[in-house]
Amino acid sequence: MRIPAHSVCTAIRDDIVTGVHGRGSRLTEELLARRYGVSRVPVREALRTLEAEGFVVTRRHAGACVAEPTEREAADLLEARALLEPLGASRAARRHTEAHLKVLRGLVRLGQERARQGTGEDLRSLGGWFHETLAQATGSPSLTALLTQLHHKIAWMYVVEAQSGPVEYWAEHGAIVDAVARGDGERARALMALHTERSASAHRLRFASGDGRAKRVRNAQHPVNTTGLRR
């Protein structure tokens, strides 16, 4: 495997997220350089970046290792998402471009089609692209970077179970895009807040909890009702 030096950080992060480099495993510069076909210099720089992002920790006598986040740290990510995603949707309503809208609407159409067909694996990928595109539509590099990093870490720590109502789930995406297209930041914020609340219950920790089983996120809220937000 040989990749450009500037892409080493992305490659290592992707391999951490997908489990190629397991939680707690050592990340030696020499082996990583050999794996990605680069010198040790970009690997060293990538490890520093990934440590700042929380994917890597440096341990005495062991060096760089994949981080082992706690359940509380994982739960904090979903709480942060519940705050930042609505903010992002509101910003996107004010700062999006026509190109962003075209991509978002295309993803919603495809998502709704796949939801009717019941192809769950495609839906997870499409959902990720939807939220990444919406983050880019905020017009804020710093907010886009925060949301992107948050999505990566959630994908690393959680398995997202198939939605019980995928058609309704993608209808929510469609409603968010409609609000963004109209420039209605408050409605986009409110719809995204409900959407993130609903989707949180589908997240299950990838790593074992104290009782030896992966835990599903508990949501104390009542089932989401979007009736009052429809126009």
Backbone torsions as a table, in degrees:
resi	resn	phi	psi	omega
1	MET	NA	120.1	-180.0
2	ARG	-127.8	124.6	-177.4
3	ILE	-129.6	159.0	176.1
4	PRO	-60.3	146.7	-176.9
5	ALA	-57.9	-37.4	-176.9
6	HIS	-71.4	-11.3	-179.3
7	SER	-100.6	4.5	-176.7
8	VAL	-61.7	-43.2	-179.0
9	CYS	-60.3	-45.7	178.8
10	THR	-61.2	-42.8	-178.4
11	ALA	-64.4	-44.0	179.7
12	ILE	-66.3	-43.1	179.0
13	ARG	-60.3	-45.8	179.1
14	ASP	-59.6	-39.6	-179.7
15	ASP	-70.9	-29.4	174.0
16	ILE	-69.7	-46.2	-178.6
17	VAL	-60.2	-40.7	-177.4
18	THR	-85.5	-1.9	175.8
19	GLY	89.3	6.9	175.8
20	VAL	-61.3	-43.8	172.0
21	HIS	-102.3	107.4	-173.9
22	GLY	-72.7	161.7	178.1
23	ARG	-56.7	128.1	178.3
24	GLY	84.9	-7.4	-177.9
25	SER	-73.8	149.8	-179.7
26	ARG	-74.5	146.7	178.3
27	LEU	-122.5	90.1	-178.1
28	THR	-85.9	137.7	-176.7
29	GLU	-58.7	-41.4	-176.7
30	GLU	-63.1	-46.9	-178.9
31	LEU	-68.4	-38.2	178.9
32	LEU	-67.3	-40.1	178.8
33	ALA	-62.0	-39.0	179.6
34	ARG	-69.4	-40.8	-178.6
35	ARG	-62.6	-42.7	-174.3
36	TYR	-97.2	-0.9	174.9
37	GLY	70.4	37.8	179.6
38	VAL	-132.0	176.3	175.3
39	SER	-79.6	175.1	-178.6
40	ARG	-75.3	-18.8	-177.1
41	VAL	-63.2	-53.4	177.8
42	PRO	-64.8	-28.9	176.5
43	VAL	-65.1	-43.7	179.5
44	ARG	-62.0	-42.9	179.1
45	GLU	-64.9	-40.5	180.0
46	ALA	-63.4	-41.1	-179.4
47	LEU	-65.1	-35.9	176.5
48	ARG	-64.5	-42.6	178.6
49	THR	-63.5	-44.9	-178.2
50	LEU	-68.3	-28.5	174.5
51	GLU	-68.6	-41.3	177.9
52	ALA	-63.6	-31.5	180.0
53	GLU	-81.4	-13.5	179.1
54	GLY	96.4	5.8	179.3
55	PHE	-86.8	-21.7	-174.5
56	VAL	-130.3	145.7	172.8
57	VAL	-128.5	152.6	176.2
58	THR	-105.2	123.4	-177.5
59	ARG	-113.9	143.4	178.8
60	ARG	-61.9	132.2	178.7
61	HIS	72.7	-5.3	-179.8
62	ALA	-119.7	-25.4	-178.3
63	GLY	81.1	-149.8	-176.8
64	ALA	-72.7	133.9	177.9
65	CYS	-138.8	156.3	174.0
66	VAL	-68.4	134.1	-178.0
67	ALA	-64.6	158.0	176.6
68	GLU	-126.3	80.3	-176.1
69	PRO	-64.4	150.2	178.3
70	THR	-84.4	169.8	176.7
71	GLU	-62.5	-36.2	179.4
72	ARG	-65.6	-42.0	177.6
73	GLU	-62.4	-39.1	178.4
74	ALA	-65.2	-42.0	179.4
75	ALA	-64.5	-35.0	178.5
76	ASP	-60.5	-33.4	179.8
77	LEU	-62.5	-42.9	179.8
78	LEU	-68.3	-33.4	176.3
79	GLU	-67.8	-40.6	178.0
80	ALA	-64.3	-39.5	178.3
81	ARG	-61.9	-40.2	-178.8
82	ALA	-64.2	-23.5	177.3
83	LEU	-90.2	-42.2	-173.1
84	LEU	-81.2	-35.5	-179.2
85	GLU	-61.6	-46.5	176.9
86	PRO	-61.7	-38.4	175.8
87	LEU	-60.9	-43.7	179.0
88	GLY	-61.5	-41.8	179.7
89	ALA	-64.0	-40.0	178.6
90	SER	-64.3	-43.8	177.5
91	ARG	-64.7	-39.5	179.7
92	ALA	-61.9	-34.6	179.2
93	ALA	-63.1	-29.1	-178.5
94	ARG	-94.8	-22.5	-168.8
95	ARG	-123.7	2.7	-176.6
96	HIS	-65.7	160.8	172.9
97	THR	-110.0	168.5	177.1
98	GLU	-63.9	-32.6	178.1
99	ALA	-63.1	-41.9	177.4
100	HIS	-61.2	-45.2	-179.5
101	LEU	-61.5	-40.8	-179.7
102	LYS	-60.8	-44.8	179.7
103	VAL	-66.7	-45.1	-178.6
104	LEU	-61.4	-44.2	179.4
105	ARG	-66.4	-37.0	177.4
106	GLY	-64.3	-40.5	178.6
107	LEU	-65.7	-39.8	179.0
108	VAL	-64.3	-44.8	178.7
109	ARG	-59.6	-45.4	-179.5
110	LEU	-67.0	-40.5	178.9
111	GLY	-62.7	-42.7	178.8
112	GLN	-65.1	-37.9	177.5
113	GLU	-65.0	-46.5	179.6
114	ARG	-65.8	-35.4	179.0
115	ALA	-62.8	-40.9	178.6
116	ARG	-66.7	-30.7	-179.5
117	GLN	-84.0	-17.0	178.1
118	GLY	79.7	27.9	178.7
119	THR	-92.8	87.9	-172.6
120	GLY	-63.6	-39.9	-177.4
121	GLU	-62.4	-42.6	176.6
122	ASP	-61.4	-38.0	-177.7
123	LEU	-63.6	-38.2	179.3
124	ARG	-64.0	-43.8	178.7
125	SER	-65.0	-44.2	-179.9
126	LEU	-63.2	-39.0	178.1
127	GLY	-62.6	-40.5	177.2
128	GLY	-62.6	-44.4	178.9
129	TRP	-64.2	-37.9	179.1
130	PHE	-59.1	-50.4	-176.7
131	HIS	-69.9	-32.9	176.0
132	GLU	-66.0	-42.3	179.2
133	THR	-65.9	-40.5	178.4
134	LEU	-63.5	-37.9	177.3
135	ALA	-63.3	-41.0	178.7
136	GLN	-66.0	-30.9	-178.9
137	ALA	-71.6	-8.5	178.3
138	THR	-67.6	-20.8	-178.3
139	GLY	70.7	11.9	-179.0
140	SER	-119.8	106.8	179.9
141	PRO	-56.0	-38.2	-177.8
142	SER	-69.6	-42.6	178.5
143	LEU	-68.5	-39.1	176.9
144	THR	-60.1	-43.6	179.7
145	ALA	-63.8	-41.6	178.7
146	LEU	-62.6	-46.4	-179.1
147	LEU	-66.0	-40.7	179.9
148	THR	-63.9	-45.1	178.4
149	GLN	-63.4	-39.1	178.6
150	LEU	-62.6	-43.9	178.6
151	HIS	-62.0	-41.3	178.9
152	HIS	-61.6	-44.4	-176.8
153	LYS	-70.4	-36.6	176.6
154	ILE	-65.3	-41.4	177.9
155	ALA	-63.1	-31.0	178.8
156	TRP	-72.4	-41.5	-172.1
157	MET	-92.0	-18.8	-173.3
158	TYR	-126.9	147.2	164.3
159	VAL	-97.8	133.2	178.3
160	VAL	-100.6	115.5	-179.3
161	GLU	-73.8	157.4	179.6
162	ALA	-60.0	134.8	178.7
163	GLN	-66.8	140.3	180.0
164	SER	-70.5	-26.0	178.7
165	GLY	-130.6	72.0	-174.5
166	PRO	-61.6	-32.1	179.0
167	VAL	-65.0	-44.9	178.3
168	GLU	-66.5	-36.8	179.0
169	TYR	-59.1	-44.2	179.9
170	TRP	-77.8	-22.5	172.1
171	ALA	-65.1	-35.0	175.7
172	GLU	-63.4	-43.2	175.9
173	HIS	-57.3	-44.9	-179.5
174	GLY	-61.7	-41.1	179.7
175	ALA	-64.8	-37.7	178.0
176	ILE	-63.4	-45.0	179.9
177	VAL	-63.8	-38.7	177.9
178	ASP	-60.5	-43.1	179.2
179	ALA	-66.2	-41.0	177.7
180	VAL	-61.8	-44.3	-178.7
181	ALA	-61.7	-34.5	-179.6
182	ARG	-82.1	-6.8	-177.1
183	GLY	75.1	20.8	-178.1
184	ASP	-91.1	86.8	-175.1
185	GLY	-63.9	-38.5	-178.1
186	GLU	-67.9	-41.5	178.3
187	ARG	-67.9	-40.5	177.8
188	ALA	-60.9	-40.9	178.7
189	ARG	-63.3	-46.4	-177.1
190	ALA	-65.9	-42.7	179.3
191	LEU	-64.9	-40.1	179.1
192	MET	-67.7	-36.1	177.8
193	ALA	-60.8	-44.0	177.8
194	LEU	-65.8	-38.4	-179.1
195	HIS	-64.3	-45.6	-179.8
196	THR	-67.6	-34.9	177.3
197	GLU	-63.0	-44.0	-178.7
198	ARG	-67.2	-43.4	-174.6
199	SER	-73.6	-19.8	-178.7
200	ALA	-58.8	-35.0	-176.6
201	SER	-70.1	-12.5	179.6
202	ALA	-89.4	-2.7	-177.3
203	HIS	-89.9	130.8	179.1
204	ARG	-127.2	130.5	-178.2
205	LEU	-58.6	136.7	177.8
206	ARG	-74.6	-31.5	-175.6
207	PHE	-96.8	155.5	-175.2
208	ALA	-70.0	143.3	175.0
209	SER	-91.5	-170.6	-176.7
210	GLY	-61.7	-27.1	-178.6
211	ASP	-92.0	9.6	174.8
212	GLY	85.0	2.5	-179.5
213	ARG	-122.4	148.4	174.7
214	ALA	-66.4	142.0	-174.1
215	LYS	-106.6	141.4	175.0
216	ARG	-87.8	142.4	179.9
217	VAL	-67.9	128.7	178.3
218	ARG	-90.8	134.3	179.1
219	ASN	-117.3	112.7	-177.0
220	ALA	-79.9	-7.1	-177.4
221	GLN	-76.0	159.2	174.4
222	HIS	-73.2	158.8	178.4
223	PRO	-53.6	141.5	-176.5
224	VAL	-68.1	134.4	176.9
225	ASN	-125.3	112.8	-176.9
226	THR	-95.7	7.8	-175.4
227	THR	-57.6	-42.6	-176.4
228	GLY	-69.4	-14.1	-178.8
229	LEU	-98.8	-4.0	-179.2
230	ARG	-77.7	145.3	178.8
231	ARG	-127.9	NA	NA
